[in-house]
Amino acid sequence: MQELDVSNVRELEDFLINECMYSGIVRGKLDQLRRCFEVQFAAGRDLTPDQLNNMIEILSDWRRQPPA
């Protein structure tokens, strides 16, 4: 949880729901009884060669933004 900068399970659940599930990065079910997240779908990270320049531009723009 340290890598995600969350200090408790509730913050982790909020992150999964608000940042990952709502944005469509992952789909799954939170199992509070077993204290786990069952992933049903995860977006791929692979790029096709024709997408590479666009991704470089997006990441460069993001990197230039001041920290929040």
PDB file of N, H, CA, C and O in Angstrom:
ATOM      1  N   MET A   1       0.823  -1.189   0.000  1.00  0.00           N
ATOM      2  CA  MET A   1       0.000   0.000   0.000  1.00  0.00           C
ATOM      3  C   MET A   1       0.870   1.257   0.000  1.00  0.00           C
ATOM      4  O   MET A   1       0.419   2.332  -0.397  1.00  0.00           O
ATOM      5  N   GLN A   2       2.093   1.117   0.438  1.00  0.00           N
ATOM      6  H   GLN A   2       2.460   0.244   0.761  1.00  0.00           H
ATOM      7  CA  GLN A   2       2.991   2.265   0.498  1.00  0.00           C
ATOM      8  C   GLN A   2       3.236   2.846  -0.896  1.00  0.00           C
ATOM      9  O   GLN A   2       3.294   4.066  -1.052  1.00  0.00           O
ATOM     10  N   GLU A   3       3.378   1.993  -1.903  1.00  0.00           N
ATOM     11  H   GLU A   3       3.331   1.003  -1.776  1.00  0.00           H
ATOM     12  CA  GLU A   3       3.628   2.462  -3.262  1.00  0.00           C
ATOM     13  C   GLU A   3       2.479   3.305  -3.798  1.00  0.00           C
ATOM     14  O   GLU A   3       2.696   4.200  -4.615  1.00  0.00           O
ATOM     15  N   LEU A   4       1.264   3.028  -3.348  1.00  0.00           N
ATOM     16  H   LEU A   4       1.088   2.301  -2.684  1.00  0.00           H
ATOM     17  CA  LEU A   4       0.084   3.776  -3.796  1.00  0.00           C
ATOM     18  C   LEU A   4      -0.218   4.973  -2.904  1.00  0.00           C
ATOM     19  O   LEU A   4      -1.147   5.732  -3.178  1.00  0.00           O
ATOM     20  N   ASP A   5       0.558   5.144  -1.845  1.00  0.00           N
ATOM     21  H   ASP A   5       1.313   4.527  -1.623  1.00  0.00           H
ATOM     22  CA  ASP A   5       0.374   6.233  -0.889  1.00  0.00           C
ATOM     23  C   ASP A   5      -1.004   6.171  -0.227  1.00  0.00           C
ATOM     24  O   ASP A   5      -1.684   7.187  -0.082  1.00  0.00           O
ATOM     25  N   VAL A   6      -1.398   4.965   0.169  1.00  0.00           N
ATOM     26  H   VAL A   6      -0.845   4.140   0.051  1.00  0.00           H
ATOM     27  CA  VAL A   6      -2.626   4.776   0.941  1.00  0.00           C
ATOM     28  C   VAL A   6      -2.236   4.169   2.285  1.00  0.00           C
ATOM     29  O   VAL A   6      -1.312   3.360   2.366  1.00  0.00           O
ATOM     30  N   SER A   7      -2.943   4.564   3.328  1.00  0.00           N
ATOM     31  H   SER A   7      -3.694   5.221   3.262  1.00  0.00           H
ATOM     32  CA  SER A   7      -2.539   4.129   4.664  1.00  0.00           C
ATOM     33  C   SER A   7      -3.457   3.089   5.290  1.00  0.00           C
ATOM     34  O   SER A   7      -3.146   2.537   6.345  1.00  0.00           O
ATOM     35  N   ASN A   8      -4.600   2.817   4.635  1.00  0.00           N
ATOM     36  H   ASN A   8      -4.853   3.265   3.778  1.00  0.00           H
ATOM     37  CA  ASN A   8      -5.489   1.808   5.199  1.00  0.00           C
ATOM     38  C   ASN A   8      -6.311   1.158   4.084  1.00  0.00           C
ATOM     39  O   ASN A   8      -6.280   1.594   2.933  1.00  0.00           O
ATOM     40  N   VAL A   9      -7.029   0.130   4.445  1.00  0.00           N
ATOM     41  H   VAL A   9      -7.054  -0.224   5.380  1.00  0.00           H
ATOM     42  CA  VAL A   9      -7.793  -0.646   3.468  1.00  0.00           C
ATOM     43  C   VAL A   9      -8.886   0.201   2.825  1.00  0.00           C
ATOM     44  O   VAL A   9      -9.146   0.063   1.629  1.00  0.00           O
ATOM     45  N   ARG A  10      -9.519   1.058   3.584  1.00  0.00           N
ATOM     46  H   ARG A  10      -9.308   1.170   4.555  1.00  0.00           H
ATOM     47  CA  ARG A  10     -10.590   1.903   3.024  1.00  0.00           C
ATOM     48  C   ARG A  10     -10.058   2.811   1.913  1.00  0.00           C
ATOM     49  O   ARG A  10     -10.709   2.970   0.880  1.00  0.00           O
ATOM     50  N   GLU A  11      -8.888   3.403   2.118  1.00  0.00           N
ATOM     51  H   GLU A  11      -8.360   3.274   2.957  1.00  0.00           H
ATOM     52  CA  GLU A  11      -8.284   4.240   1.081  1.00  0.00           C
ATOM     53  C   GLU A  11      -7.935   3.413  -0.152  1.00  0.00           C
ATOM     54  O   GLU A  11      -8.071   3.888  -1.280  1.00  0.00           O
ATOM     55  N   LEU A  12      -7.485   2.181   0.060  1.00  0.00           N
ATOM     56  H   LEU A  12      -7.374   1.795   0.976  1.00  0.00           H
ATOM     57  CA  LEU A  12      -7.179   1.292  -1.056  1.00  0.00           C
ATOM     58  C   LEU A  12      -8.443   0.959  -1.838  1.00  0.00           C
ATOM     59  O   LEU A  12      -8.428   0.963  -3.069  1.00  0.00           O
ATOM     60  N   GLU A  13      -9.532   0.671  -1.140  1.00  0.00           N
ATOM     61  H   GLU A  13      -9.544   0.668  -0.140  1.00  0.00           H
ATOM     62  CA  GLU A  13     -10.808   0.403  -1.810  1.00  0.00           C
ATOM     63  C   GLU A  13     -11.270   1.617  -2.612  1.00  0.00           C
ATOM     64  O   GLU A  13     -11.724   1.477  -3.748  1.00  0.00           O
ATOM     65  N   ASP A  14     -11.156   2.800  -2.026  1.00  0.00           N
ATOM     66  H   ASP A  14     -10.787   2.913  -1.103  1.00  0.00           H
ATOM     67  CA  ASP A  14     -11.535   4.027  -2.737  1.00  0.00           C
ATOM     68  C   ASP A  14     -10.695   4.205  -3.994  1.00  0.00           C
ATOM     69  O   ASP A  14     -11.217   4.578  -5.045  1.00  0.00           O
ATOM     70  N   PHE A  15      -9.402   3.941  -3.891  1.00  0.00           N
ATOM     71  H   PHE A  15      -8.978   3.639  -3.037  1.00  0.00           H
ATOM     72  CA  PHE A  15      -8.519   4.049  -5.054  1.00  0.00           C
ATOM     73  C   PHE A  15      -8.938   3.070  -6.148  1.00  0.00           C
ATOM     74  O   PHE A  15      -9.042   3.445  -7.316  1.00  0.00           O
ATOM     75  N   LEU A  16      -9.176   1.827  -5.773  1.00  0.00           N
ATOM     76  H   LEU A  16      -9.091   1.522  -4.825  1.00  0.00           H
ATOM     77  CA  LEU A  16      -9.596   0.825  -6.758  1.00  0.00           C
ATOM     78  C   LEU A  16     -10.885   1.233  -7.455  1.00  0.00           C
ATOM     79  O   LEU A  16     -11.003   1.123  -8.676  1.00  0.00           O
ATOM     80  N   ILE A  17     -11.840   1.698  -6.683  1.00  0.00           N
ATOM     81  H   ILE A  17     -11.744   1.787  -5.691  1.00  0.00           H
ATOM     82  CA  ILE A  17     -13.140   2.061  -7.249  1.00  0.00           C
ATOM     83  C   ILE A  17     -13.041   3.339  -8.078  1.00  0.00           C
ATOM     84  O   ILE A  17     -13.424   3.351  -9.248  1.00  0.00           O
ATOM     85  N   ASN A  18     -12.529   4.410  -7.481  1.00  0.00           N
ATOM     86  H   ASN A  18     -12.217   4.401  -6.531  1.00  0.00           H
ATOM     87  CA  ASN A  18     -12.555   5.728  -8.122  1.00  0.00           C
ATOM     88  C   ASN A  18     -11.529   5.898  -9.230  1.00  0.00           C
ATOM     89  O   ASN A  18     -11.821   6.526 -10.248  1.00  0.00           O
ATOM     90  N   GLU A  19     -10.340   5.352  -9.053  1.00  0.00           N
ATOM     91  H   GLU A  19     -10.103   4.841  -8.226  1.00  0.00           H
ATOM     92  CA  GLU A  19      -9.278   5.578 -10.027  1.00  0.00           C
ATOM     93  C   GLU A  19      -9.150   4.451 -11.051  1.00  0.00           C
ATOM     94  O   GLU A  19      -8.752   4.693 -12.190  1.00  0.00           O
ATOM     95  N   CYS A  20      -9.476   3.249 -10.661  1.00  0.00           N
ATOM     96  H   CYS A  20      -9.799   3.053  -9.736  1.00  0.00           H
ATOM     97  CA  CYS A  20      -9.253   2.110 -11.558  1.00  0.00           C
ATOM     98  C   CYS A  20     -10.536   1.605 -12.214  1.00  0.00           C
ATOM     99  O   CYS A  20     -10.596   1.457 -13.435  1.00  0.00           O
ATOM    100  N   MET A  21     -11.552   1.343 -11.414  1.00  0.00           N
ATOM    101  H   MET A  21     -11.503   1.463 -10.422  1.00  0.00           H
ATOM    102  CA  MET A  21     -12.776   0.766 -11.967  1.00  0.00           C
ATOM    103  C   MET A  21     -13.572   1.787 -12.775  1.00  0.00           C
ATOM    104  O   MET A  21     -14.011   1.484 -13.884  1.00  0.00           O
ATOM    105  N   TYR A  22     -13.766   2.991 -12.238  1.00  0.00           N
ATOM    106  H   TYR A  22     -13.409   3.237 -11.336  1.00  0.00           H
ATOM    107  CA  TYR A  22     -14.550   4.004 -12.950  1.00  0.00           C
ATOM    108  C   TYR A  22     -13.891   4.427 -14.253  1.00  0.00           C
ATOM    109  O   TYR A  22     -14.580   4.791 -15.206  1.00  0.00           O
ATOM    110  N   SER A  23     -12.571   4.384 -14.307  1.00  0.00           N
ATOM    111  H   SER A  23     -12.011   4.089 -13.533  1.00  0.00           H
ATOM    112  CA  SER A  23     -11.878   4.779 -15.534  1.00  0.00           C
ATOM    113  C   SER A  23     -11.772   3.630 -16.529  1.00  0.00           C
ATOM    114  O   SER A  23     -11.305   3.823 -17.652  1.00  0.00           O
ATOM    115  N   GLY A  24     -12.202   2.433 -16.126  1.00  0.00           N
ATOM    116  H   GLY A  24     -12.582   2.276 -15.215  1.00  0.00           H
ATOM    117  CA  GLY A  24     -12.205   1.302 -17.051  1.00  0.00           C
ATOM    118  C   GLY A  24     -10.887   0.557 -17.147  1.00  0.00           C
ATOM    119  O   GLY A  24     -10.722  -0.291 -18.024  1.00  0.00           O
ATOM    120  N   ILE A  25      -9.944   0.855 -16.261  1.00  0.00           N
ATOM    121  H   ILE A  25     -10.078   1.544 -15.549  1.00  0.00           H
ATOM    122  CA  ILE A  25      -8.656   0.166 -16.288  1.00  0.00           C
ATOM    123  C   ILE A  25      -8.816  -1.282 -15.847  1.00  0.00           C
ATOM    124  O   ILE A  25      -8.207  -2.184 -16.424  1.00  0.00           O
ATOM    125  N   VAL A  26      -9.631  -1.502 -14.828  1.00  0.00           N
ATOM    126  H   VAL A  26     -10.125  -0.769 -14.360  1.00  0.00           H
ATOM    127  CA  VAL A  26      -9.912  -2.861 -14.360  1.00  0.00           C
ATOM    128  C   VAL A  26     -11.401  -3.005 -14.082  1.00  0.00           C
ATOM    129  O   VAL A  26     -12.104  -2.030 -13.818  1.00  0.00           O
ATOM    130  N   ARG A  27     -11.857  -4.243 -14.150  1.00  0.00           N
ATOM    131  H   ARG A  27     -11.285  -5.036 -14.364  1.00  0.00           H
ATOM    132  CA  ARG A  27     -13.206  -4.606 -13.716  1.00  0.00           C
ATOM    133  C   ARG A  27     -13.054  -5.801 -12.798  1.00  0.00           C
ATOM    134  O   ARG A  27     -12.204  -6.665 -13.015  1.00  0.00           O
ATOM    135  N   GLY A  28     -13.873  -5.840 -11.784  1.00  0.00           N
ATOM    136  H   GLY A  28     -14.563  -5.138 -11.607  1.00  0.00           H
ATOM    137  CA  GLY A  28     -13.793  -6.950 -10.860  1.00  0.00           C
ATOM    138  C   GLY A  28     -14.722  -6.754  -9.683  1.00  0.00           C
ATOM    139  O   GLY A  28     -15.601  -5.891  -9.691  1.00  0.00           O
ATOM    140  N   LYS A  29     -14.505  -7.577  -8.671  1.00  0.00           N
ATOM    141  H   LYS A  29     -13.792  -8.277  -8.664  1.00  0.00           H
ATOM    142  CA  LYS A  29     -15.342  -7.537  -7.477  1.00  0.00           C
ATOM    143  C   LYS A  29     -14.465  -7.414  -6.242  1.00  0.00           C
ATOM    144  O   LYS A  29     -13.453  -8.101  -6.104  1.00  0.00           O
ATOM    145  N   LEU A  30     -14.875  -6.522  -5.347  1.00  0.00           N
ATOM    146  H   LEU A  30     -15.696  -5.964  -5.459  1.00  0.00           H
ATOM    147  CA  LEU A  30     -14.233  -6.425  -4.044  1.00  0.00           C
ATOM    148  C   LEU A  30     -14.867  -7.469  -3.134  1.00  0.00           C
ATOM    149  O   LEU A  30     -16.080  -7.456  -2.925  1.00  0.00           O
ATOM    150  N   ASP A  31     -14.069  -8.357  -2.602  1.00  0.00           N
ATOM    151  H   ASP A  31     -13.084  -8.368  -2.773  1.00  0.00           H
ATOM    152  CA  ASP A  31     -14.545  -9.377  -1.677  1.00  0.00           C
ATOM    153  C   ASP A  31     -14.062  -8.979  -0.286  1.00  0.00           C
ATOM    154  O   ASP A  31     -12.925  -9.261   0.093  1.00  0.00           O
ATOM    155  N   GLN A  32     -14.938  -8.323   0.466  1.00  0.00           N
ATOM    156  H   GLN A  32     -15.861  -8.094   0.158  1.00  0.00           H
ATOM    157  CA  GLN A  32     -14.538  -7.825   1.781  1.00  0.00           C
ATOM    158  C   GLN A  32     -14.341  -8.955   2.784  1.00  0.00           C
ATOM    159  O   GLN A  32     -13.548  -8.822   3.716  1.00  0.00           O
ATOM    160  N   LEU A  33     -15.043 -10.049   2.605  1.00  0.00           N
ATOM    161  H   LEU A  33     -15.687 -10.157   1.848  1.00  0.00           H
ATOM    162  CA  LEU A  33     -14.889 -11.175   3.520  1.00  0.00           C
ATOM    163  C   LEU A  33     -13.491 -11.784   3.399  1.00  0.00           C
ATOM    164  O   LEU A  33     -12.839 -12.064   4.405  1.00  0.00           O
ATOM    165  N   ARG A  34     -13.040 -11.986   2.163  1.00  0.00           N
ATOM    166  H   ARG A  34     -13.570 -11.759   1.346  1.00  0.00           H
ATOM    167  CA  ARG A  34     -11.706 -12.561   1.937  1.00  0.00           C
ATOM    168  C   ARG A  34     -10.620 -11.498   1.820  1.00  0.00           C
ATOM    169  O   ARG A  34      -9.442 -11.816   1.659  1.00  0.00           O
ATOM    170  N   ARG A  35     -11.033 -10.208   1.903  1.00  0.00           N
ATOM    171  H   ARG A  35     -11.990  -9.949   2.033  1.00  0.00           H
ATOM    172  CA  ARG A  35     -10.099  -9.081   1.826  1.00  0.00           C
ATOM    173  C   ARG A  35      -9.253  -9.132   0.559  1.00  0.00           C
ATOM    174  O   ARG A  35      -8.024  -9.068   0.600  1.00  0.00           O
ATOM    175  N   CYS A  36      -9.963  -9.252  -0.581  1.00  0.00           N
ATOM    176  H   CYS A  36     -10.961  -9.304  -0.614  1.00  0.00           H
ATOM    177  CA  CYS A  36      -9.251  -9.288  -1.853  1.00  0.00           C
ATOM    178  C   CYS A  36     -10.088  -8.650  -2.956  1.00  0.00           C
ATOM    179  O   CYS A  36     -11.282  -8.401  -2.787  1.00  0.00           O
ATOM    180  N   PHE A  37      -9.450  -8.397  -4.067  1.00  0.00           N
ATOM    181  H   PHE A  37      -8.481  -8.600  -4.205  1.00  0.00           H
ATOM    182  CA  PHE A  37     -10.102  -7.862  -5.253  1.00  0.00           C
ATOM    183  C   PHE A  37      -9.957  -8.907  -6.346  1.00  0.00           C
ATOM    184  O   PHE A  37      -8.840  -9.247  -6.736  1.00  0.00           O
ATOM    185  N   GLU A  38     -11.081  -9.422  -6.844  1.00  0.00           N
ATOM    186  H   GLU A  38     -11.989  -9.146  -6.527  1.00  0.00           H
ATOM    187  CA  GLU A  38     -11.067 -10.434  -7.896  1.00  0.00           C
ATOM    188  C   GLU A  38     -11.149  -9.732  -9.248  1.00  0.00           C
ATOM    189  O   GLU A  38     -12.192  -9.193  -9.618  1.00  0.00           O
ATOM    190  N   VAL A  39     -10.045  -9.744  -9.973  1.00  0.00           N
ATOM    191  H   VAL A  39      -9.198 -10.182  -9.673  1.00  0.00           H
ATOM    192  CA  VAL A  39      -9.971  -9.068 -11.267  1.00  0.00           C
ATOM    193  C   VAL A  39     -10.681  -9.906 -12.321  1.00  0.00           C
ATOM    194  O   VAL A  39     -10.405 -11.096 -12.475  1.00  0.00           O
ATOM    195  N   GLN A  40     -11.606  -9.267 -13.050  1.00  0.00           N
ATOM    196  H   GLN A  40     -11.831  -8.300 -12.925  1.00  0.00           H
ATOM    197  CA  GLN A  40     -12.298  -9.925 -14.155  1.00  0.00           C
ATOM    198  C   GLN A  40     -11.786  -9.427 -15.501  1.00  0.00           C
ATOM    199  O   GLN A  40     -11.888 -10.125 -16.510  1.00  0.00           O
ATOM    200  N   PHE A  41     -11.237  -8.220 -15.509  1.00  0.00           N
ATOM    201  H   PHE A  41     -11.154  -7.653 -14.690  1.00  0.00           H
ATOM    202  CA  PHE A  41     -10.686  -7.631 -16.728  1.00  0.00           C
ATOM    203  C   PHE A  41      -9.638  -6.601 -16.334  1.00  0.00           C
ATOM    204  O   PHE A  41      -9.810  -5.873 -15.356  1.00  0.00           O
ATOM    205  N   ALA A  42      -8.571  -6.544 -17.084  1.00  0.00           N
ATOM    206  H   ALA A  42      -8.431  -7.135 -17.878  1.00  0.00           H
ATOM    207  CA  ALA A  42      -7.554  -5.504 -16.904  1.00  0.00           C
ATOM    208  C   ALA A  42      -7.126  -5.021 -18.280  1.00  0.00           C
ATOM    209  O   ALA A  42      -6.841  -5.823 -19.169  1.00  0.00           O
ATOM    210  N   ALA A  43      -7.083  -3.711 -18.449  1.00  0.00           N
ATOM    211  H   ALA A  43      -7.314  -3.059 -17.727  1.00  0.00           H
ATOM    212  CA  ALA A  43      -6.690  -3.132 -19.735  1.00  0.00           C
ATOM    213  C   ALA A  43      -5.235  -3.475 -20.020  1.00  0.00           C
ATOM    214  O   ALA A  43      -4.389  -3.450 -19.127  1.00  0.00           O
ATOM    215  N   GLY A  44      -4.963  -3.791 -21.261  1.00  0.00           N
ATOM    216  H   GLY A  44      -5.651  -3.811 -21.987  1.00  0.00           H
ATOM    217  CA  GLY A  44      -3.597  -4.103 -21.663  1.00  0.00           C
ATOM    218  C   GLY A  44      -2.719  -2.862 -21.692  1.00  0.00           C
ATOM    219  O   GLY A  44      -3.210  -1.743 -21.838  1.00  0.00           O
ATOM    220  N   ARG A  45      -1.431  -3.072 -21.554  1.00  0.00           N
ATOM    221  H   ARG A  45      -1.032  -3.981 -21.436  1.00  0.00           H
ATOM    222  CA  ARG A  45      -0.490  -1.959 -21.564  1.00  0.00           C
ATOM    223  C   ARG A  45       0.289  -1.887 -22.869  1.00  0.00           C
ATOM    224  O   ARG A  45       1.064  -0.953 -23.074  1.00  0.00           O
ATOM    225  N   ASP A  46       0.097  -2.843 -23.738  1.00  0.00           N
ATOM    226  H   ASP A  46      -0.532  -3.602 -23.571  1.00  0.00           H
ATOM    227  CA  ASP A  46       0.874  -2.896 -24.974  1.00  0.00           C
ATOM    228  C   ASP A  46       0.411  -1.850 -25.972  1.00  0.00           C
ATOM    229  O   ASP A  46      -0.775  -1.529 -26.050  1.00  0.00           O
ATOM    230  N   LEU A  47       1.349  -1.328 -26.725  1.00  0.00           N
ATOM    231  H   LEU A  47       2.313  -1.589 -26.662  1.00  0.00           H
ATOM    232  CA  LEU A  47       1.060  -0.359 -27.774  1.00  0.00           C
ATOM    233  C   LEU A  47       1.428  -0.960 -29.121  1.00  0.00           C
ATOM    234  O   LEU A  47       2.358  -1.759 -29.234  1.00  0.00           O
ATOM    235  N   THR A  48       0.691  -0.565 -30.119  1.00  0.00           N
ATOM    236  H   THR A  48      -0.065   0.083 -30.027  1.00  0.00           H
ATOM    237  CA  THR A  48       1.094  -0.914 -31.478  1.00  0.00           C
ATOM    238  C   THR A  48       2.102   0.137 -31.926  1.00  0.00           C
ATOM    239  O   THR A  48       2.108   1.245 -31.390  1.00  0.00           O
ATOM    240  N   PRO A  49       2.945  -0.183 -32.888  1.00  0.00           N
ATOM    241  CA  PRO A  49       3.958   0.786 -33.330  1.00  0.00           C
ATOM    242  C   PRO A  49       3.378   2.138 -33.746  1.00  0.00           C
ATOM    243  O   PRO A  49       4.014   3.169 -33.529  1.00  0.00           O
ATOM    244  N   ASP A  50       2.191   2.152 -34.336  1.00  0.00           N
ATOM    245  H   ASP A  50       1.674   1.315 -34.513  1.00  0.00           H
ATOM    246  CA  ASP A  50       1.612   3.427 -34.769  1.00  0.00           C
ATOM    247  C   ASP A  50       1.077   4.264 -33.603  1.00  0.00           C
ATOM    248  O   ASP A  50       0.761   5.437 -33.798  1.00  0.00           O
ATOM    249  N   GLN A  51       0.968   3.700 -32.408  1.00  0.00           N
ATOM    250  H   GLN A  51       1.225   2.747 -32.250  1.00  0.00           H
ATOM    251  CA  GLN A  51       0.503   4.441 -31.230  1.00  0.00           C
ATOM    252  C   GLN A  51       1.655   5.029 -30.414  1.00  0.00           C
ATOM    253  O   GLN A  51       1.426   5.844 -29.520  1.00  0.00           O
ATOM    254  N   LEU A  52       2.866   4.631 -30.710  1.00  0.00           N
ATOM    255  H   LEU A  52       3.052   3.969 -31.436  1.00  0.00           H
ATOM    256  CA  LEU A  52       4.010   4.989 -29.879  1.00  0.00           C
ATOM    257  C   LEU A  52       4.268   6.493 -29.829  1.00  0.00           C
ATOM    258  O   LEU A  52       4.457   7.040 -28.743  1.00  0.00           O
ATOM    259  N   ASN A  53       4.279   7.169 -30.964  1.00  0.00           N
ATOM    260  H   ASN A  53       4.125   6.724 -31.846  1.00  0.00           H
ATOM    261  CA  ASN A  53       4.545   8.612 -30.963  1.00  0.00           C
ATOM    262  C   ASN A  53       3.498   9.380 -30.166  1.00  0.00           C
ATOM    263  O   ASN A  53       3.832  10.319 -29.443  1.00  0.00           O
ATOM    264  N   ASN A  54       2.244   8.990 -30.292  1.00  0.00           N
ATOM    265  H   ASN A  54       1.973   8.228 -30.879  1.00  0.00           H
ATOM    266  CA  ASN A  54       1.182   9.646 -29.526  1.00  0.00           C
ATOM    267  C   ASN A  54       1.383   9.434 -28.025  1.00  0.00           C
ATOM    268  O   ASN A  54       1.187  10.361 -27.240  1.00  0.00           O
ATOM    269  N   MET A  55       1.767   8.233 -27.625  1.00  0.00           N
ATOM    270  H   MET A  55       1.925   7.480 -28.263  1.00  0.00           H
ATOM    271  CA  MET A  55       1.997   7.952 -26.209  1.00  0.00           C
ATOM    272  C   MET A  55       3.180   8.756 -25.685  1.00  0.00           C
ATOM    273  O   MET A  55       3.130   9.264 -24.565  1.00  0.00           O
ATOM    274  N   ILE A  56       4.226   8.876 -26.464  1.00  0.00           N
ATOM    275  H   ILE A  56       4.266   8.463 -27.374  1.00  0.00           H
ATOM    276  CA  ILE A  56       5.382   9.679 -26.049  1.00  0.00           C
ATOM    277  C   ILE A  56       4.966  11.129 -25.832  1.00  0.00           C
ATOM    278  O   ILE A  56       5.389  11.757 -24.861  1.00  0.00           O
ATOM    279  N   GLU A  57       4.155  11.653 -26.713  1.00  0.00           N
ATOM    280  H   GLU A  57       3.811  11.142 -27.501  1.00  0.00           H
ATOM    281  CA  GLU A  57       3.678  13.033 -26.588  1.00  0.00           C
ATOM    282  C   GLU A  57       2.823  13.215 -25.333  1.00  0.00           C
ATOM    283  O   GLU A  57       2.993  14.189 -24.601  1.00  0.00           O
ATOM    284  N   ILE A  58       1.915  12.289 -25.088  1.00  0.00           N
ATOM    285  H   ILE A  58       1.777  11.497 -25.683  1.00  0.00           H
ATOM    286  CA  ILE A  58       1.042  12.362 -23.903  1.00  0.00           C
ATOM    287  C   ILE A  58       1.864  12.307 -22.619  1.00  0.00           C
ATOM    288  O   ILE A  58       1.637  13.093 -21.700  1.00  0.00           O
ATOM    289  N   LEU A  59       2.812  11.383 -22.556  1.00  0.00           N
ATOM    290  H   LEU A  59       2.996  10.744 -23.303  1.00  0.00           H
ATOM    291  CA  LEU A  59       3.630  11.251 -21.349  1.00  0.00           C
ATOM    292  C   LEU A  59       4.557  12.446 -21.158  1.00  0.00           C
ATOM    293  O   LEU A  59       4.810  12.861 -20.027  1.00  0.00           O
ATOM    294  N   SER A  60       5.056  12.992 -22.242  1.00  0.00           N
ATOM    295  H   SER A  60       4.850  12.655 -23.160  1.00  0.00           H
ATOM    296  CA  SER A  60       5.903  14.190 -22.146  1.00  0.00           C
ATOM    297  C   SER A  60       5.106  15.372 -21.614  1.00  0.00           C
ATOM    298  O   SER A  60       5.596  16.121 -20.769  1.00  0.00           O
ATOM    299  N   ASP A  61       3.882  15.544 -22.102  1.00  0.00           N
ATOM    300  H   ASP A  61       3.484  14.935 -22.788  1.00  0.00           H
ATOM    301  CA  ASP A  61       3.011  16.612 -21.599  1.00  0.00           C
ATOM    302  C   ASP A  61       2.723  16.424 -20.113  1.00  0.00           C
ATOM    303  O   ASP A  61       2.757  17.379 -19.338  1.00  0.00           O
ATOM    304  N   TRP A  62       2.442  15.189 -19.731  1.00  0.00           N
ATOM    305  H   TRP A  62       2.415  14.413 -20.361  1.00  0.00           H
ATOM    306  CA  TRP A  62       2.141  14.878 -18.334  1.00  0.00           C
ATOM    307  C   TRP A  62       3.350  15.178 -17.448  1.00  0.00           C
ATOM    308  O   TRP A  62       3.208  15.719 -16.351  1.00  0.00           O
ATOM    309  N   ARG A  63       4.527  14.824 -17.930  1.00  0.00           N
ATOM    310  H   ARG A  63       4.642  14.385 -18.821  1.00  0.00           H
ATOM    311  CA  ARG A  63       5.750  15.024 -17.154  1.00  0.00           C
ATOM    312  C   ARG A  63       6.047  16.505 -16.921  1.00  0.00           C
ATOM    313  O   ARG A  63       6.632  16.867 -15.900  1.00  0.00           O
ATOM    314  N   ARG A  64       5.654  17.352 -17.850  1.00  0.00           N
ATOM    315  H   ARG A  64       5.179  17.058 -18.680  1.00  0.00           H
ATOM    316  CA  ARG A  64       5.907  18.790 -17.733  1.00  0.00           C
ATOM    317  C   ARG A  64       4.943  19.482 -16.767  1.00  0.00           C
ATOM    318  O   ARG A  64       5.178  20.629 -16.387  1.00  0.00           O
ATOM    319  N   GLN A  65       3.884  18.820 -16.373  1.00  0.00           N
ATOM    320  H   GLN A  65       3.693  17.888 -16.682  1.00  0.00           H
ATOM    321  CA  GLN A  65       2.910  19.431 -15.465  1.00  0.00           C
ATOM    322  C   GLN A  65       3.504  19.547 -14.061  1.00  0.00           C
ATOM    323  O   GLN A  65       4.201  18.643 -13.600  1.00  0.00           O
ATOM    324  N   PRO A  66       3.225  20.658 -13.388  1.00  0.00           N
ATOM    325  CA  PRO A  66       3.726  20.797 -12.011  1.00  0.00           C
ATOM    326  C   PRO A  66       3.006  19.812 -11.087  1.00  0.00           C
ATOM    327  O   PRO A  66       1.854  19.458 -11.336  1.00  0.00           O
ATOM    328  N   PRO A  67       3.674  19.375 -10.034  1.00  0.00           N
ATOM    329  CA  PRO A  67       3.026  18.455  -9.086  1.00  0.00           C
ATOM    330  C   PRO A  67       1.816  19.114  -8.431  1.00  0.00           C
ATOM    331  O   PRO A  67       1.788  20.323  -8.207  1.00  0.00           O
ATOM    332  N   ALA A  68       0.823  18.290  -8.135  1.00  0.00           N
ATOM    333  H   ALA A  68       0.845  17.308  -8.317  1.00  0.00           H
ATOM    334  CA  ALA A  68      -0.409  18.806  -7.498  1.00  0.00           C
ATOM    335  C   ALA A  68      -0.198  19.047  -6.029  1.00  0.00           C
ATOM    336  O   ALA A  68      -1.119  19.478  -5.335  1.00  0.00           O
TER     337      ALA A  68
END
